Amino acid sequence: MLSSLLRSCDSLLHVDLHHNLIGPSSIRLVGEALAGTSMLESLDVSENMIGSSGVGDLFASLPCSVRKLNLWNNRIHPEGCRRLAASLPRLQLLQSLTLRNNDIKDAGCSLIVNHVSRGIRHLDLRENMITQEGARAIAENLLSMSEISCLMLDTNFIGDDGAKHIVLSLPSCQSEILPACSSS
């Protein structure tokens, strides 16, 4: 029923489906239904259970017009990041990506920062068990993220060495990376 409703609303700008117990099979239907919404700017599917396979299904058909995507707390893990990373290059308008609390670890972090659009402004990687290895990947990619203004990394395990890698990359980065950013 929801997928039929979404298909009939091709002028949708924002869809908020957070905290609805949506799993992998249902998110596939949501993605297919949203494929025809060429004006979609933001999608919030946070606090569901879409998992690694579901994120791939969602991104296979997500419209290229999406600017803001919230995937907070969806059990995506590094495998889901592989699927997400494969779709990120076609989402050139994406400005805000929230992957908070998905246990993406260093492998997932590296995949995301290697494939995220140059136009990304807000990247939320909080609570993902990222260590100094992930921090190094972030530092190596900050220059290519030329529009970044908010990088959220709290409640990870980057340690002194990871923090040093990021701080040393900041002078070459034209934007200011803020320790705390508005989540809006």
Secondary structure, 3 states (H helix, E strand, C coil): CHHHHHHHCCCCCEEECCCCCCCHHHHHHHHHHHCCCCCCCEEECCCCCCHHHHHHHHHHHCCCCCCEEECCCCCCHHHHHHHHHHHHHHCCCCCEEECCCCCCHHHHHHHHHHHCCCCCCEEECCCCCCEHHHHHHHHHHCCCCCCCCEEECCCCECHHHHHHHHHHHHHHCCCCCECCCCCC
